[in-house]
Amino acid sequence: MAQFDRQAYGRPTVAAGTDIDQGLRSYMLRVYNYMAIGLGITGVVAFAAAAMAVSGGQLTAFGQAIFLSPLKWVIMLAPLGMVFYLSARISSMSVSGAQMAFWVFAGLMGLSLSSIFMVYTGASISRVFFITAASFAGLSLYGYTTKKDLSGWGSFLFMGLIGIIIASIVNIFLASSALQFAVSVIGVLVFAGLTAYDTQQIKEMYYEADDNATAGRKAIIGALRLYLDFINLFIMLLNLFGNRN
C-alpha cells in the first residue's frame, strides 16, 4: 500500500525503501511504547489498590467496596466498556484524547486486576509476569518478521476466543477446576496465536502517507490490541502456574 518514488521500469528507489523502513520502525516502536506505558499504569494501579485494600490482614473499607460490594461489578465491566468505546470512537478522536482514553482504560484494568494480589503470592505473580513478557516478545517478534501470511489464523483464533468467553461465563456458575484448567490451556494457545497475528496486522496497518494524527490513532489502537493479548496471556498463565495464598 505504501507509495514509492519510482525510477524507470517502476522500481522503488533505495532512498524511498529506506524511508519506508524507518517509518515502519518508528511506527511499531510507538505502538510498543504505548503498550508498555499502559502495562506500567496497570501494574502501579493494581499494586496500589491491593495495598490500600488490606490492613493488618483484614479488608479495609476500600477493600470491601471494590471486592465485596456491588461496585465490584462496575470495576469488572468498566474496562470492557472502555474497549468498546475506544474501538468505536477512536477514528473521530484527537491523538491526545485517544491517549487519555487508553491511560484511563489501563488504570481501570489495574483496579480490576488488583484482586490477583489477594489470590496469588507476590513471587508467583512476578515470575509469571516475566514468563509472559519473554513469551510475548518472542511471539510478537515472530509476527513482525515472518514472511508467512497469518491472516488465515484470524477466524480460527476468533472462534477460540468466543469459546473461551462462553466457557468462562459458564464456569462462574459451575466453579469447575477441570474446566478452568482447560480454559487456561486453550487460552494460552489462543492468545499466543493472537499476539503473532495482531503484530502482523498492526504492521500491515502502516501507511507511509498517513498524517501524524492518523498514524497516532493507528498506533494507539495497535497498542490496545497488543496490551489485551499480553494481559490475557498473563492471566491464563497465572491460572496455570500461579501459587495461591
BANUKOL-254225 format. One line per 5 residues: their letters; for each residue x, y, z of N, C-alpha, C. Coordinates in steps of 0.001 Angstrom, whole numbers, plus 500000, padded with zeros to 6 digits. Example, Ala and Ser with C-alpha at 12.3 -4.5 7.8 and 13.67 -1.06 7.14 Angstrom:
<sites>
AS) 513190:494310:507800:512300:495500:507800:513200:496700:507800 | 512850:497750:507080:513670:498940:507140:512900:500030:507870 $
</sites>
This chain:
<sites>
MAQFD) 500814:498798:500000:500000:500000:500000:500855:501262:500000 | 502072:501144:500526:502916:502325:500580:503241:502797:499184 | 503359:504108:499047:503655:504696:497754:505151:504943:497662 | 505734:504576:496528:507163:504717:496335:507439:505762:495247 | 508610:506458:495406:509164:507195:494268:509691:506154:493305 $
RQAYG) 509437:506316:492017:509773:505257:491085:510767:505738:490025 | 511692:504831:489726:512604:505051:488625:511990:504395:487391 | 512820:504275:486375:512358:503568:485181:511998:502148:485539 | 511067:501587:484779:510567:500228:484971:509773:500078:486271 | 509434:501192:486929:508539:501136:488077:509172:500611:489345 $
RPTVA) 510491:500577:489448:511124:500046:490643:511308:501158:491667 | 511075:500844:492980:511246:501866:494006:512711:502225:494189 | 513000:503466:494488:514371:503877:494745:514826:503337:496082 | 516152:503254:496254:516709:502795:497523:516328:503751:498644 | 516374:505047:498371:516049:506048:499384:514610:505897:499854 $
AGTDI) 513707:505652:498901:512302:505501:499271:512115:504278:500157 | 512772:503172:499782:512658:501954:500591:513202:502168:501993 | 514312:502914:502106:514897:503198:503411:513956:504037:504262 | 513333:505049:503637:512390:505904:504360:511214:505093:504883 | 510714:504161:504057:509589:503335:504475:509981:502458:505651 $
DQGLR) 511158:501845:505593:511625:501000:506689:511763:501800:507977 | 512324:502997:507879:512490:503839:509057:511140:504269:509612 | 510216:504600:508728:508884:504993:509166:508157:503852:509853 | 508299:502655:509301:507655:501484:509897:508241:501189:511268 | 509556:501267:511390:510182:501017:512691:509733:502040:513730 $
SYMLR) 509640:503301:513324:509184:504341:514243:507741:504109:514672 | 506920:503702:513717:505504:503418:513998:505371:502245:514972 | 506092:501154:514734:506000:499993:515615:506570:500306:516997 | 507642:501102:517050:508200:501499:518335:507179:502317:519122 | 506436:503148:518425:505391:503938:519076:504302:503026:519645 $
VYNYM) 503929:502004:518888:502940:501029:519352:503422:500362:520634 | 504650:499860:520621:505185:499145:521787:505358:500078:522978 | 505737:501335:522731:505878:502287:523835:504537:502554:524500 | 503503:502765:523689:502167:502968:524259:501750:501745:525077 | 501978:500559:524530:501593:499341:525233:502342:499233:526555 $
AIGLG) 503658:499500:526543:504466:499391:527754:504013:500383:528818 | 503705:501606:528406:503219:502598:529361:501878:502145:529954 | 501001:501615:529098:499719:501103:529580:499901:499989:530602 | 500824:499061:530325:501092:497979:531278:501664:498530:532579 | 502520:499549:532474:503076:500163:533673:501991:500790:534535 $
ITGVV) 501064:501521:533906:499955:502124:534649:499115:501038:535316 | 498830:499971:534582:498030:498873:535127:498710:498261:536348 | 500001:498006:536237:500730:497401:537348:500749:498281:538584 | 501007:499576:538406:501061:500505:539540:499695:500606:540214 | 498634:500756:539424:497288:500881:539993:496884:499598:540707 $
AFAAA) 497177:498432:540101:496815:497152:540714:497517:496978:542058 | 498817:497271:542102:499576:497109:543345:499098:498098:544407 | 498882:499350:544006:498443:500366:544963:497053:500046:545514 | 496148:499615:544637:494794:499282:545084:494813:498096:546048 | 495641:497085:545748:495744:495926:546633:496309:496330:547986 $
AMAVS) 497307:497231:547997:497891:497690:549257:496879:498473:550082 | 496045:499276:549416:495027:500053:550121:493863:499192:550595 | 493699:498012:549981:492534:497183:550287:492716:496344:551542 | 493957:496170:551990:494229:495296:553133:495078:496038:554152 | 494718:495886:555420:495498:496455:556510:495437:495486:557687 $
GGQLT) 496609:495047:558131:496642:494111:559245:495969:492788:558953 | 496012:492368:557698:495401:491095:557325:493902:491150:557147 | 493325:492334:557256:491879:492489:557108:491571:493480:555986 | 490408:493282:555354:489994:494223:554318:489640:495567:554928 | 490144:496622:554318:489759:497966:554719:488394:498304:554119 $
AFGQA) 487887:499480:554432:486625:499928:553840:486756:500001:552323 | 487943:500443:551861:488187:500492:550420:488174:499088:549826 | 488820:498140:550508:488848:496769:550022:487465:496148:549976 | 486659:496403:550991:485296:495881:550989:484477:496473:549848 | 484746:497742:549550:483996:498405:548475:484330:497812:547111 $
IFLSP) 485622:497558:546853:486000:497115:545494:485924:495598:545321 | 485911:494857:546430:485902:493399:546319:484576:492752:546730 | 483814:493394:547629:482631:492750:548183:481320:493458:547862 | 481371:494745:547601:480132:495490:547338:479739:495372:545865 | 478525:495806:545505:478127:495794:544087:479061:496596:543179 $
LKWVI) 479876:497474:543769:480831:498247:542974:481811:497339:542237 | 482038:496124:542759:482990:495217:542115:482568:494892:540683 | 481247:494853:540420:480773:494556:539070:481064:495717:538122 | 480963:496932:538640:481313:498109:537832:482794:498077:537491 | 483628:497747:538481:485072:497686:538269:485428:496591:537273 $
MLAPL) 484731:495462:537340:484994:494357:536423:484598:494687:534991 | 483471:495399:534831:482927:495639:533489:483423:496946:532860 | 483925:497866:533673:484358:499165:533143:485443:499042:532072 | 486485:498187:532252:487494:498066:531189:486904:497581:529876 | 485934:496664:529940:485298:496179:528715:484557:497322:528019 $
GMVFY) 483874:498139:528803:483187:499290:528228:484148:500255:527562 | 485330:500455:528168:486321:501352:527583:486879:500793:526283 | 487027:499465:526197:487498:498851:524946:486515:499128:523822 | 485223:498933:524094:484204:499203:523079:484183:500687:522712 | 484333:501553:523713:484314:502993:523465:485486:503408:522580 $
LSARI) 486684:502932:522925:487860:503283:522131:487754:502749:520708 | 487317:501516:520571:487223:500898:519240:486237:501637:518357 | 485129:502103:518947:484075:502751:518170:484374:504218:517870 | 485103:504900:518777:485242:506343:518656:486627:506822:518268 | 487609:505941:518209:488979:506413:518055:489200:507145:516731 $
SSMSV) 488472:506774:515690:488671:507417:514392:488277:508890:514414 | 487407:509282:515354:486968:510677:515435:487614:511425:516591 | 488511:510764:517329:489150:511393:518477:490482:512014:518077 | 490900:513006:518833:492251:513535:518660:493234:512522:519230 | 494498:512643:518848:495507:511715:519353:495642:511844:520865 $
SGAQM) 495634:513081:521366:495749:513284:522817:494532:512710:523543 | 493346:512865:522941:492141:512298:523541:492172:510783:523558 | 492664:510183:522469:492779:508728:522405:493807:508221:523412 | 494919:508960:523556:495919:508586:524556:495313:508606:525954 | 494584:509662:526278:493988:509775:527601:492992:508649:527856 $
AFWVF) 492195:508313:526840:491240:507210:526989:491971:505894:527227 | 493091:505693:526552:493877:504469:526742:494463:504419:528138 | 494970:505541:528645:495518:505564:530007:494421:505287:531036 | 493239:505867:530827:492118:505609:531737:491750:504126:531717 | 491699:503560:530519:491421:502129:530396:492453:501298:531152 $
AGLMG) 493736:501631:530991:494803:500887:531667:494665:500981:533181 | 494278:502169:533676:494068:502330:535109:492899:501512:535614 | 491800:501511:534866:490639:500706:535249:490973:499217:535232 | 491769:498805:534261:492187:497408:534208:493045:497061:535431 | 493897:497992:535842:494694:497769:537042:493836:497598:538275 $
LSLSS) 492802:498424:538403:491880:498302:539531:491174:496953:539493 | 490787:496523:538299:490119:495235:538135:491040:494071:538485 | 492335:494206:538145:493288:493119:538375:493883:493122:539776 | 493541:494109:540600:494139:494179:541936:493812:492950:542777 | 492739:492263:542446:492344:491089:543231:493349:489944:543117 $
IFMVY) 494197:489945:542079:495149:488833:541955:496130:488828:543119 | 496369:490005:543725:497271:490061:544876:496633:489440:546116 | 495306:489303:546097:494609:488632:547184:494638:487113:547010 | 494808:486679:545773:494685:485255:545453:496048:484577:545325 | 497007:485254:544691:498303:484642:544386:499418:485313:545176 $
TGASI) 500493:484576:545398:501654:485152:546079:502345:486160:545172 | 502974:487146:545796:503675:488160:545020:504795:487580:544180 | 505489:486566:544725:506598:485952:543993:506106:485259:542732 | 504970:484562:542824:504467:483855:541641:503918:484836:540613 | 503343:485939:541057:502872:486963:540122:504052:487535:539343 $
SRVFF) 505149:487832:540044:506344:488358:539372:506913:487338:538402 | 506990:486077:538834:507558:485034:537980:506742:484868:536703 | 505420:484793:536848:504563:484607:535681:504605:485837:534778 | 504745:487024:535365:504843:488236:534549:506060:488162:533633 | 507210:487759:534169:508423:487699:533342:508333:486572:532310 $
ITAAS) 507672:485470:532667:507434:484408:531682:506566:484947:530546 | 505526:485686:530921:504635:486267:529915:505384:487248:529027 | 506209:488100:529644:506952:489105:528875:507890:488445:527870 | 508594:487398:528297:509511:486706:527393:508751:486020:526268 | 507638:485368:526604:506826:484686:525582:506242:485688:524601 $
FAGLS) 505716:486781:525131:505122:487818:524282:506152:488393:523325 | 507356:488668:523824:508404:489250:522977:508735:488322:521814 | 508879:487039:522100:509197:486081:521042:508087:485949:520024 | 506848:485883:520498:505703:485726:519605:505489:486979:518749 | 505649:488144:519367:505466:489385:518612:506577:489564:517586 $
LYGYT) 507799:489184:517963:508911:489251:517006:508645:488331:515815 | 508104:487146:516096:507762:486229:515002:506718:486864:514081 | 505674:487455:514669:504639:488079:513855:505162:489228:513019 | 506165:489931:513551:506730:491085:512833:507655:490662:511697 | 508420:489586:511902:509464:489225:510942:509055:488143:509950 $
TKKDL) 508058:487333:510280:507733:486217:509408:507226:486683:508044 | 507578:485935:507019:507068:486205:505672:505753:485459:505429 | 505391:484576:506345:504162:483814:506203:502955:484702:506464 | 501936:484572:505647:500704:485333:505826:499884:484671:506934 | 499697:485400:508038:498972:484854:509187:497488:485205:509169 $
SGWGS) 497015:485850:508113:495616:486288:508085:494649:485114:508189 | 495077:483927:507724:494216:482758:507809:493964:482292:509231 | 494788:482761:510168:494593:482390:511564:493395:483106:512192 | 492994:484214:511579:492026:485108:512207:490730:484425:512624 | 490076:483730:511697:488783:483120:512004:488923:482028:513054 $
FLFMG) 489993:481240:512977:490228:480172:513954:490432:480760:515348 | 491263:481803:515446:491532:482425:516741:490295:483103:517298 | 489487:483703:516428:488264:484358:516884:487293:483333:517459 | 487155:482189:516796:486282:481134:517324:486789:480621:518665 | 488128:480487:518790:488695:480072:520066:488427:481078:521160 $
LIGII) 488501:482370:520817:488239:483431:521784:486788:483399:522256 | 485854:483223:521328:484445:483131:521697:484215:481919:522609 | 484858:480799:522282:484728:479608:523111:485237:479842:524528 | 486349:480552:524657:486900:480862:525978:485935:481725:526782 | 485359:482731:526134:484429:483630:526820:483212:482857:527313 $
IASIV) 482636:482028:526451:481446:481261:526832:481777:480300:527976 | 482890:479572:527850:483275:478612:528890:483556:479317:530214 | 484149:480502:530157:484441:481241:531384:483163:481689:532079 | 482185:482129:531291:480903:482542:531872:480205:481343:532510 | 480201:480215:531812:479583:479001:532345:480257:478580:533649 $
NIFLA) 481588:478715:533697:482325:478265:534876:482118:479163:536086 | 481598:480374:535872:481246:481213:537012:480212:480502:537878 | 479309:479763:537226:478236:479053:537932:478654:477635:538325 | 479492:477000:537515:479897:475617:537808:481063:475556:538802 | 481949:476545:538738:483147:476568:539586:483929:475263:539466 $
SSALQ) 484115:474798:538228:484819:473541:537973:486307:473814:537766 | 487149:473182:538581:488592:473366:538427:489088:472740:537126 | 488451:471630:536709:488851:470979:535452:488549:471878:534260 | 487364:472503:534271:487002:473409:533178:487894:474633:533188 | 488221:475141:534373:489113:476294:534473:490495:475965:533919 $
FAVSV) 490989:474760:534198:492284:474327:533672:492241:474261:532146 | 491155:473672:531603:491031:473556:530149:490960:474933:529494 | 490194:475848:530091:490079:477204:529554:491438:477894:529552 | 492205:477707:530622:493511:478351:530731:494484:477819:529684 | 494489:476496:529475:495385:475905:528483:495033:476396:527079 $
IGVLV) 493740:476331:526751:493307:476797:525429:493551:478295:525291 | 493336:479028:526395:493553:480468:526366:494990:480835:526068 | 495944:480107:526645:497364:480357:526358:497635:480186:524866 | 497091:479127:524278:497309:478878:522849:496662:479967:521992 | 495438:480349:522348:494720:481362:521567:495426:482716:521635 $
FAGLT) 495800:483152:522836:496406:484476:522959:497865:484485:522487 | 498522:483334:522511:499836:483253:521874:499694:483466:520374 | 498699:482800:519777:498456:482991:518348:498039:484409:518021 | 497198:485001:518875:496739:486371:518632:497889:487372:518719 | 498861:487107:519573:500000:488025:519683:500750:488119:518356 $
AYDTQ) 501043:486960:517757:501729:486964:516459:500823:487538:515368 | 499563:487120:515364:498603:487575:514343:498391:489081:514413 | 498146:489599:515612:497892:491034:515754:499120:491858:515394 | 500305:491356:515756:501525:492094:515408:501639:492253:513898 | 501389:491172:513167:501455:491272:511710:500375:492216:511174 $
QIKEM) 499161:492137:511722:498081:493013:511276:498405:494481:511557 | 498975:494755:512722:499346:496128:513072:500444:496634:512147 | 501396:495777:511842:502462:496138:510904:501870:496499:509550 | 500903:495735:509090:500308:495976:507781:499392:497197:507769 | 499008:497688:508954:498214:498911:509040:499039:500149:508677 $
YYEAD) 500372:500018:508770:501231:501162:508496:501099:501614:507051 | 500959:502917:506877:500862:503504:505543:501727:504755:505537 | 502700:504784:504621:503698:505852:504594:503077:507243:504505 | 501973:507353:503788:501395:508679:503529:500457:509157:504628 | 500257:508388:505688:499388:508823:506782:499915:510102:507413 $
DNATA) 498989:511002:507782:499412:512179:508533:499679:511775:509985 | 500201:512713:510775:500594:512397:512146:499413:511943:512999 | 498261:512571:512803:497085:512222:513604:496616:510802:513296 | 496544:510468:512015:496104:509121:511631:497086:508070:512116 | 498383:508337:511935:499399:507391:512394:499343:507228:513910 $
GRKAI) 499076:508334:514614:498988:508274:516067:497811:507442:516537 | 496662:507610:515889:495482:506815:516265:495702:505337:515955 | 496345:505046:514818:496647:503650:514488:497581:503041:515529 | 498555:503805:515987:499498:503297:516983:498784:502991:518298 | 497829:503824:518669:497106:503611:519926:496212:502384:519844 $
IGALR) 495488:502236:518737:494615:501057:518618:495467:499794:518510 | 496635:499898:517873:497539:498758:517824:498059:498407:519211 | 498409:499435:519996:498865:499206:521363:497775:498561:522209 | 496530:498971:521997:495408:498380:522724:495289:496886:522423 | 495418:496518:521159:495311:495108:520775:496420:494280:521417 $
LYLDF) 497649:494766:521362:498753:494014:521946:498673:494005:523472 | 498217:495097:524053:498026:495152:525512:497041:494074:525958 | 495925:493949:525254:494928:492943:525611:495491:491536:525449 | 496277:491305:524393:496910:489999:524215:497827:489690:525398 | 498623:490671:525811:499569:490469:526909:498831:490179:528208 $
INLFI) 497844:490999:528544:497119:490848:529804:496419:489496:529871 | 495770:489114:528787:495049:487839:528790:496004:486650:528837 | 497128:486739:528138:498131:485688:528208:498667:485576:529635 | 498904:486708:530280:499372:486730:531665:498362:486069:532601 | 497087:486395:532451:496058:485832:533322:495958:484318:533142 $
MLLNL) 495996:483862:531883:495902:482424:531627:497108:481678:532218 | 498299:482235:532054:499492:481604:532617:499465:481648:534144 | 498930:482724:534711:498830:482823:536167:497874:481773:536713 | 496775:481535:535999:495840:480472:536410:496517:479100:536416 | 497465:478906:535491:498136:477610:535386:499301:477467:536353 $
FGNRN) 500089:478526:536516:501358:478400:537238:501456:479257:538508 | 500443:480059:538793:500487:480904:539978:500315:480099:541261 | 501043:480468:542301:500909:479848:543622:499923:480658:544450 | 498895:479996:544931:497846:480695:545680:498252:480941:547116 | 497769:482077:547645:497998:482389:549048:497283:481386:549945 $
</sites>
